[in-house]
C-alpha cells in the first residue's frame, strides 16, 4: 500500500494534505473508538503497554533536549528534533505490521499503543510545535481542536459505564475505522514520494534516526524488563510495546511542523530516512521477538 501511494503520487500528483487530514481527523479517531469499545484487553496489559510508552517517551525527551542544547539548536530546530525522535508510526505502519507478524490477537494491544502515541501527539507534539510561536491559551485551543482526544474520551466512557454503543453509530464508526489503515498507509507513500533528505543536515538527521530506530527499541526493552513484575508483561503484552516504540517517525509530525513552522525539512528528512532504514531494523527486531 505504501508503494501504491508512492507510485500514485509520482503519476497523479495528489493533494497530500487533504488525504492525510482525512486519515488524521476522521478515520484515525474512528479506528481508536471502535477498537477500544470492542477490545477484550485486560487492564494490566493495557496499563503495562501505556507505561512502557510513557517511560520511553520521558527518557527520549531528556536525551533529545540535552542533545539539542549540546548541538546549540535554535528553538524551531530543537522542537523538530524532539518531534522526529518521540513520535512513531505506531498506527499506520505498526498496527498492520504487528497483524502480519503476531496475528490478529495483537491488534487490540497495538491499538492501545497507537492511541497512547496519538494522545501524546495531540498534546505534547502540538505544544512542541507551537512553543515560542503561540501564547499558552492559543496552544491550549489547538489541543482541543484535535478530535482523537474526544474519540478516546467517549470510548473510555462506554468502557467504564458498560453501556453499549448505539447500533447505527457503532456500525458507521467501525466502517470508517476499517478504512483508516489503508488510507494512512497510502498517505505515507504519498508523503515519501515528495520527501527528499537535506544532505547538508545529514549529521543531525542521522542522529535523529539512530535515536528513533536504535535507542528507542533498547529503552523499550529495558522498560518492559523493569515493568514486567508490576504489570505481568509477557508474550504479546511485552512484544507489542517494544515493536510500537521501534517504528520509524510518524508522517503526521511533518504536517504539524508545516502548520506551525517547526523546521519541516528536517522532520520530513527523518521520516524519509527512518522509514527506509526501518525495513532493516524492524526485520532484526521482529526476528529476535518472534
KEFI-300707 format. One line per field, with one value per residue (C-alpha): chain; x, y, z. Coordinates in Angstrom, 1 decimal. Layout:
% residues N
chain = (A,...)
c1 = (X,...)
c2 = (Y,...)
c3 = (Z,...)
//
This chain:
% residues 290
chain = (A,A,A,A,A,A,A,A,A,A,A,A,A,A,A,A,A,A,A,A,A,A,A,A,A,A,A,A,A,A,A,A,A,A,A,A,A,A,A,A,A,A,A,A,A,A,A,A,A,A,A,A,A,A,A,A,A,A,A,A,A,A,A,A,A,A,A,A,A,A,A,A,A,A,A,A,A,A,A,A,A,A,A,A,A,A,A,A,A,A,A,A,A,A,A,A,A,A,A,A,A,A,A,A,A,A,A,A,A,A,A,A,A,A,A,A,A,A,A,A,A,A,A,A,A,A,A,A,A,A,A,A,A,A,A,A,A,A,A,A,A,A,A,A,A,A,A,A,A,A,A,A,A,A,A,A,A,A,A,A,A,A,A,A,A,A,A,A,A,A,A,A,A,A,A,A,A,A,A,A,A,A,A,A,A,A,A,A,A,A,A,A,A,A,A,A,A,A,A,A,A,A,A,A,A,A,A,A,A,A,A,A,A,A,A,A,A,A,A,A,A,A,A,A,A,A,A,A,A,A,A,A,A,A,A,A,A,A,A,A,A,A,A,A,A,A,A,A,A,A,A,A,A,A,A,A,A,A,A,A,A,A,A,A,A,A,A,A,A,A,A,A,A,A,A,A,A,A,A,A,A,A,A,A,A,A,A,A,A,A)
c1 = (0.0,2.9,4.3,0.9,0.7,4.3,3.6,0.2,1.8,4.6,1.9,-1.2,0.3,-2.5,-3.2,-1.3,-2.6,-6.3,-5.8,-3.6,-6.1,-9.0,-6.9,-5.8,-9.1,-11.8,-10.6,-8.0,-10.4,-13.0,-10.4,-9.4,-13.0,-14.2,-11.0,-11.3,-15.0,-14.6,-11.4,-11.1,-7.8,-7.0,-6.4,-2.9,-1.8,-3.1,-1.7,1.7,1.8,0.9,3.5,6.3,5.5,5.3,8.6,10.5,9.0,10.1,13.6,13.8,12.6,15.5,18.0,16.6,16.6,20.2,21.3,19.6,21.5,24.8,24.3,23.2,20.0,17.6,14.1,12.4,15.3,15.1,11.4,11.8,14.5,12.2,9.2,11.4,12.5,9.4,6.5,6.3,4.2,2.6,-0.7,-0.5,2.7,2.8,-0.7,-0.7,2.9,2.0,-1.1,1.2,4.0,2.0,-1.5,-4.9,-4.6,-2.0,-4.3,-6.1,-2.9,-1.3,-4.3,-3.7,-0.1,-1.3,-3.9,-1.3,1.0,-1.8,-2.8,0.8,0.9,-2.3,-0.9,2.9,3.6,1.3,3.0,6.4,5.5,3.8,6.2,7.5,5.0,1.7,0.6,-0.4,-4.1,-3.7,-1.7,-4.5,-7.1,-5.1,-5.1,-8.9,-9.2,-7.8,-10.6,-8.8,-9.0,-12.8,-12.9,-10.8,-12.8,-16.0,-14.6,-13.4,-16.9,-18.6,-15.9,-16.3,-20.1,-20.7,-23.1,-23.4,-22.7,-25.9,-26.0,-26.1,-23.3,-21.2,-21.6,-20.8,-17.8,-16.4,-16.6,-14.8,-12.2,-11.6,-10.7,-8.1,-5.1,-5.2,-5.8,-3.0,-0.6,-1.4,-0.8,2.6,3.5,2.3,4.5,7.6,7.2,7.6,10.3,14.0,16.6,18.5,22.1,23.7,21.9,22.6,24.6,21.6,19.2,21.4,21.4,17.7,17.3,19.6,17.6,14.4,15.4,18.1,17.9,14.1,13.8,16.6,14.8,11.6,13.2,14.6,11.3,9.5,12.1,11.7,7.8,7.2,6.9,4.4,2.1,2.8,4.2,5.0,4.3,2.4,2.0,5.8,6.4,3.8,5.0,8.6,7.7,5.5,8.5,10.7,8.7,10.0,9.0,5.3,4.4,2.0,4.9,5.7,2.1,2.4,5.8,4.5,1.4,3.2,6.6,8.9,11.7,9.6,12.5,14.3,11.2,10.4,14.0,13.9,10.6,12.1,15.3,13.9,11.1,13.6,16.0,13.2,12.9,16.2,15.9,12.3,13.3,16.1,13.8,10.9,13.3,14.5,11.0,9.1)
c2 = (0.0,2.3,1.5,2.2,5.6,6.4,5.4,7.3,10.5,10.3,9.9,11.7,14.5,14.2,16.6,15.0,17.3,16.6,12.8,12.9,15.1,12.7,10.0,12.1,13.9,11.4,7.8,7.5,8.7,6.2,3.4,4.3,4.5,1.3,-0.7,0.4,-0.2,-3.7,-4.5,-7.5,-6.4,-7.0,-3.8,-4.9,-5.5,-2.1,-0.3,-2.0,-1.0,2.6,2.7,1.4,4.1,6.9,5.7,5.6,8.9,10.6,9.4,10.4,13.9,14.3,12.8,14.9,18.1,17.6,16.8,20.0,22.0,20.3,21.0,24.6,24.2,27.1,26.8,25.6,23.1,21.8,21.3,19.5,17.2,16.2,15.7,13.4,11.1,11.0,10.1,6.8,5.3,3.0,3.2,3.4,1.2,-0.5,-2.0,-3.7,-4.9,-6.4,-8.0,-9.7,-10.6,-11.6,-12.3,-10.7,-11.3,-8.4,-5.8,-4.6,-4.0,-2.5,-0.1,0.8,1.7,3.7,5.6,6.4,7.8,9.8,11.3,12.3,13.6,15.7,17.2,17.1,17.3,20.3,22.0,21.3,22.6,25.8,26.7,30.2,30.9,31.0,32.0,29.2,30.0,29.7,26.4,25.1,25.9,23.9,20.9,20.9,21.0,17.5,15.0,11.9,13.3,13.3,9.8,8.3,10.1,8.8,5.2,5.3,6.5,3.5,1.1,2.3,2.5,-0.8,0.9,-0.3,2.0,2.5,0.0,2.5,4.6,1.5,0.2,3.6,4.3,0.8,1.0,4.3,2.8,-0.1,2.4,4.1,1.8,1.6,5.3,6.3,3.8,5.3,8.8,7.6,6.5,9.9,11.8,9.7,10.4,14.1,13.9,14.4,14.4,17.7,16.4,19.4,18.4,14.7,14.5,15.8,13.7,10.6,11.2,11.6,8.3,6.5,7.7,6.6,3.2,2.1,3.9,3.8,0.0,-0.5,1.7,-0.1,-3.4,-2.1,-0.6,-3.9,-5.7,-3.2,-3.1,-6.8,-7.7,-4.8,-5.4,-9.1,-8.2,-11.4,-12.8,-10.3,-7.9,-7.5,-7.7,-5.2,-2.1,-2.9,-3.0,0.1,2.1,0.7,2.1,5.0,8.6,9.4,11.1,13.4,15.2,16.7,18.1,19.5,21.1,22.7,24.0,25.5,26.4,23.9,23.0,20.8,19.9,18.2,16.3,15.2,14.0,12.0,10.4,9.5,8.1,6.3,4.7,3.4,2.0,0.6,-2.2,-3.5,-2.5,-4.0,-7.2,-7.7,-6.8,-9.0,-11.9,-11.6,-11.3,-14.0)
c3 = (0.0,0.7,-2.7,-4.3,-2.7,-3.7,-7.3,-7.4,-6.2,-8.8,-11.5,-10.3,-8.1,-5.5,-2.6,0.2,3.0,2.3,2.2,5.4,7.2,6.4,8.0,10.9,11.7,10.7,10.2,13.0,15.7,14.4,14.5,18.0,19.2,17.6,18.6,22.3,22.6,21.1,23.0,25.3,26.7,30.4,32.3,33.3,29.7,28.6,31.6,31.0,27.4,28.2,31.0,28.6,26.0,28.6,30.2,26.9,25.8,29.0,28.7,25.0,25.9,28.4,25.9,23.0,25.0,26.2,22.6,21.3,23.9,23.1,19.4,20.1,18.1,17.7,19.2,15.9,15.3,18.8,18.6,15.2,16.6,19.5,17.1,15.0,17.8,20.0,17.8,15.9,13.1,15.7,13.9,10.1,9.9,13.3,13.6,10.2,10.7,14.0,12.5,10.0,12.5,15.5,14.2,14.9,18.6,18.7,17.2,20.4,22.2,19.1,19.0,22.7,21.8,18.8,20.8,23.5,20.9,19.4,22.7,23.2,19.6,20.2,23.3,23.7,19.9,19.4,22.4,21.0,17.5,18.8,21.7,21.2,18.4,20.4,23.8,26.1,25.6,21.8,22.2,24.5,21.9,19.3,21.7,21.9,18.2,17.8,17.5,18.8,22.3,22.1,20.5,23.3,26.0,24.5,24.2,27.9,28.9,27.3,28.6,32.2,32.3,30.4,28.1,24.5,21.6,19.6,16.7,13.8,15.4,16.1,12.5,10.9,13.1,12.7,8.9,8.9,11.3,9.0,6.3,8.4,8.0,4.2,3.8,6.1,4.6,1.2,2.7,3.9,0.4,-1.0,1.5,0.9,-2.9,-2.1,0.5,-0.1,2.7,3.2,2.6,4.4,7.6,7.4,10.8,12.7,10.6,11.2,14.9,15.0,13.0,15.4,18.4,16.8,15.4,17.8,21.1,21.4,21.0,23.5,26.0,25.4,26.0,29.3,30.3,29.6,31.8,34.6,34.5,33.8,37.6,38.1,35.1,34.3,30.9,28.9,25.4,23.2,26.1,26.2,22.4,21.1,23.0,22.1,18.4,18.7,20.0,17.3,14.4,12.2,12.8,12.2,9.0,10.9,12.5,9.1,8.8,12.3,11.5,8.3,10.1,13.0,11.4,13.1,10.6,8.4,6.1,9.0,10.1,6.5,6.1,9.4,8.3,4.9,6.2,9.2,7.1,4.6,7.2,9.3,6.8,8.1,11.8,12.2,10.4,13.0,16.0,14.8,14.2,17.8,19.2,17.2)
//
